[in-house]
């Protein structure tokens, strides 16, 4: 039957069921069924985006969410509101937030001022175009990692010259056009931006070193079928290494570089100046479930959001309010475990070792992905701890020790 634009919930459910059947058959890439599955995915996504758009979060809902996330009581918010009665009045929507409260909550709870004001979040960072302080770069750590060795042989006069040369080498600074890219993602903070810039420059340099082994990139390749093929590499013992090989074969450079101290960074998605897509991974957590979700999240950014002017630095522990982060999360979750398979699976309805193994075999994905989804959704990180693949990632990249 010819697939058409979805106009009703009945048609929506019909296509979801057909997608479930196609996914269960694991169609080969390029086959008629694979093309049909991709077309249905596009139609379903378009319908859901229209019918269930991701709205900007309500300020009070955002505060309640952060309280639940951090286990806070109303009494813990007195320091931001002034009195217990004001806390109660604001949370019950009887009193509006004041500028003072917004400022205090933004700093104290990490909720963006845009959300508290009630407008759509804007860029997490302006990219620091006008306030780069070269003395704030972590020069000692950069030197300890050997990042500046090439430059120390030149006639540079100061640490500032070394850092400028290092950044320029990555093509991030050209005269007055320094740092014109816009940074997005929850890893950014004013106190860590210089360390993030340094890490980013290093990733770009290493991506260029890998360019000879990176195949041609065709943006049309990115899509649901591509993501599913990538996820199914998790089934294999050397899945993380195979995933990097797969991405580089398709024109996406993948760089593993531990984060600099003080930064809470899981990964990044960007384009080099010549358009080559790049994924940076820190492997902050040496767990398979974290590796696969971070990787898929960054590929989703490349597919949907990254361009030559905008890049993403992600702390996936953070509860993001950015539409693009929410979309990347949704795409990653759908690619890892399709919703139609997840909600009806025994692993979801009655999670135990047997049902996790059963779903893992059906989808041909590593059980760590299922265990990680269960822990995340139930907000219980003590269950299935032996299934999430501790110490099973860094070993593939010769990174057995990373300073916490």
N, C-alpha and C positions, 0 to 999 in steps of 0.2 A: 504494500500500500504506500502510495506517495506520502512523504512527510510534509506537513504544512505548518504554517505559523499557528501556535497554540492559542486558541480563543476561549477555552472553557476548562474548568477543573477536571471534568471527565476526560477530556483529551489529554490533559496534563498527566493524570494517573495512568492512562493507557500507555503513554510514551514511557513513563517511569517503569512500568512492568516490562515493556519490551526491552528497555535498557538493561534491566536486571537479567533477562534471559540472554541477551547478547553478551553481557559481562561474564555470565556463568560459562558460556561457550569459549571464552578466551580467544576471540578471533585474531587471526594473524594480521600484522600491520599491512595495510594496503589492500586487504580483502574487501569484498562487498559488504560483509557484516561489519567490519571495522569502520568503513566509511559511513555505513548506516548509523552505527553507534555514535560516531563523532557528530553527525548531523543532528541526531536526536539530542545529544548533550548541548549543542548550541541552541537548539529551539527551547529546550527546558530551561536553560540558564537565562535566556532572553525573557521568557515568560515569568520566571521567578523574580528576576530583577525588576520587572515592571510591576508585578503584583505584590511582591514583598520587598520593597526597596529598603536598603540599609539607611535608616534615618540617623541624623545626628543625635547623640545621646542627650537625654533630659538631664539638666544639672543635678536635680535632687536624686534621680535614679543613679546617676554616676557616683554621688556621695554614698548612697546606700550600698552600691556594688563594692566600692572600695572598702567600706566598713566591713562588709561580709568577707571580702577577700583577705583583709588583715585582722579579722577577728576583733574589731573595735566595737565598743559600746558608745551610747550617746555621751556618757560621762567623759569618754576620751576625747570628745570633740569640743569640750568647753574651752580649751586653750585657743581654738580657732574662732569661736563664736562669742565668747565673753562670759556667758552665763548658761546654766542648765536650761532655763526657760527659753532662751533664744535658740538653743540647739533644737529643743522640741518644736518650737514654733516654725523654724525654717524647714525642718525635716517633714513637718506635717503641712507645709506649703502655706502657712498662715502669715509668714513674714518673708520678704524677699532677701536674697543675699546682698550684702553691701560690698563696696569696693574693698574695704578692709578684710572682710571675710573671704572674698575671692582670692585676694593676695595671700592670705594666711593658708587657705586650703590648697592653693596651687603649690606653694612651697612645701607645706607639711604633709600633704597626702599625695602629691605628684599628679593631681588632676589638672589638665590644661586649663588655662584661663579662658580659652575659647569655649570649652565645654561648660564651664561654670557661668559664663556670660549667656550661654545658650545659642551660640552660633556655631556653624560648622567649623571643625578644626582646620587650621591652615598648616603650612609647612612646619614640621617640627623644628626646623632650623632655617635660618636665612643663608647658612653657609659661611657666616662670619666674614662677609666680604670686606668689611672695613675695620675689623678689630682684631686682626691677627697679631699676636704678640709672640715674636719668634723666641723669646726667652722662656716661654711657657711650654715649649715642646719637650718631651721627656728624653733629652739628649743622652743622658747616662745609659738609660735602658736601650736606646737605639744603638749606641756604640757597643754595649755589651752583646747585642745580638748580631753585631757585625754589619749593620745596615749602612754605616758611614765609612767603612774601610776604604772604599773606592775613592772617596773624596778627601780622606786625610792625607793622601799622597800629593794633593794639589796645594797650591800656595794660598790656602785659606787662612784668614786671620782670626776667626772667632767661631764659637759654637753656633752663633747665629748664621754665619756664612755657610757652615756645614749643613745646617737644616735647610737653608734656602736652596742650596745646591741639590740636596736630596729631594726636596719637593719639586724643584724645577725638572729634575731628571725624570720624574713621573709625569711631566707635562701638566702639572696642576697650577703652574704659575707662569704667566707670560706678561712680564711688565706689570702694568696696572690692572691686568685682567685676572689677578689672583683669585682663586677660589670662587669662581663664578657659578660653579655647579650648586644646585640646591640639594641639601641633604634631607632625607626623610627617614622615618622609622624611629623606634623608641629607644635605640641605643644612644642617641644624641643627648648630650646635656652640656650646658655652658662650661662646666668644670672639666669635662673630658674631651672637649672638641679638638684640642691640639693633639692629644694621643690618638684620637680617631682619624684625624687628617694624616698623621704619620703612618698609622696602620694601613690606611687606604692607599697612600703613595707606595708603600711596600707591596701591597697586593697588585697594584698596576704594574710595577716593575717586574714582579715574578710572572705575571700573566704574559707579559711581552717575551720573557725568557722561554715560555712554553709555546709560543705562537707557532713554531715550526711543526709541532705535533698536533695542532688544532686544525680541524677540517674546515671547509667553507660553511658559512652559516646562512641558512635560509629561514627567515622569520616565519614563513608559512608552515614550517615543520612543527612549530610549537602548537600544541592542542591537547585535547583529552587523550588521544591515542598515544601520543608521545609520552605524556606523563605516566600513563598506565604501563607502558613498556619499561620506563625508567624504574617505577616502583617494583615491578616484578623481578628486577635484579636483586632485590633484598632477599629473595628466596635462597640465593647462593651464599656459600661460606665466605667468599671474597666480595660480597655485594657492594660495599662502599667503594672498593677500588674499581670494580666493574662499572659502577655508576659514573665515576669520574671519566673513565675511558669512553663510555657511551656519550657523555655530554661533549667531550672534546672531539670525538668523531663527528659530532653534529655542529661543531663550530663554536662551542661555549667553553671558554677557558675556566678551569677550576683551580683555585689556589687555596691551599691550607696554610694558614699563618695564625699562630696563637695570638690572642688579644694582648694588648699592652696593659700593664697593671692599672687598676682603677676603672677600667671600662667593662661594662656588662654587655658584651657583644657576642652574638651567635653567628651571624652571617651578614653578607652584603650582596647586593646585585647592582651592577653598573655596566656602562659601556666605556671602552677605551676611546681615545680621540679618533681612532680610525673606524669606530663602530663595532669593534669586536666585543661581544657580550662576555662579561666576566662574573663569576660567582666566587666570593671569598668566604671561607669557613674558618672558624676559630677552634672548633671542637672543644668548646668550653666544658661541655659535659661529655665524658667518654661513654656514651650510651647509644645503642642502635636506634631506639625510638626517637631520641632527640636528633640524631644525624639525619634520619629519613625525613622527619617533618621539616627541619631547617632547610634541607636541600630542596624539597618540593616547594616550600614557601618562596625561596629565592628564584627558582625557575618560574614560578607563577608571576613574580614581579617582572622578570625579563619578558615574559609573554604579554603582560597587560600594562605595565606601568613605566618601565625604565626607558629613558631616551638619553641623548647625549648631554642634556642639561640637568637631568634628575637621576639621583641614585638613592639607594636605600641601605640603611644600616640598622640591623634588627637585633633587639633584645626580646626573644620570644617568651621570656618569663613575664614580660609586662602585659598588662591588659590594655591593648591599644584602642584608641577611639577613632583612628584614621580610617576612612573608607577603604583606602587601598590596602592597608594592612588587613582589614577584615576580609576583603575580597581574596587576598593572597592566602589567608588562613582557610577560607572556605574552599578554594580550589585545591589546596594541599590536602585537606581532609577528604575531599571527594575523590581525589586521585588515589590516596592511600587506601581508604575503605569506602567504596561507593555507598551513599546513604541508603539506597534501595536494598543493598545487601546487608548493611549494618543493622538497621532497625528491626529486621525480621530474623536476624541470626540468633542462634542459641547463645553465642558468646555475649551478645548484648542483653538478652532476656534472662539468661541463667549463666553468668560468667564463672567458669572454672577452668582448670587446666585442659580438660578434655574438650570443652566447647571452643576454647581458644585454638587448640590444635586443629580442630575440625575446620574452623573458618580459615585458618592459616593455609590449610591444604586446598580448600575450595578456591581461594583467591590467589594462591601461590605467592603469598607474601610472608615475610618473617613474622613469627608470633610476637616479637617485641613491639611491632606496630600496633597490634590489637591490644596488648597489655598496656601500652602507653596511652591509647585512646581511653581505655577503661579507667585508668588512674586519673587522667585529666578530667574526664566527664564526671567522675564521682568525687573529685577533689580529695582523693585518698591515695597518697603516694607511698603507702606502706604495703599495699596489696600487689601481688605478682611481681615483687621486686626482683625475683630471680629470673624473670622472663624478659626484662627490658634491655638486656645485652650490655651489662656493665663491662668495661674494659675490652670492648669488641670493635672499636673504631680506630683509635689513634694508632694501633699496631699496624694498620694498613698503610699508614703514612709516615712511619718511622718517628712518631711523636709519642713515645711511651711516657714521657714526663713533661707535664706542663705545670708551671707554678700557678697555684690557685690565687 
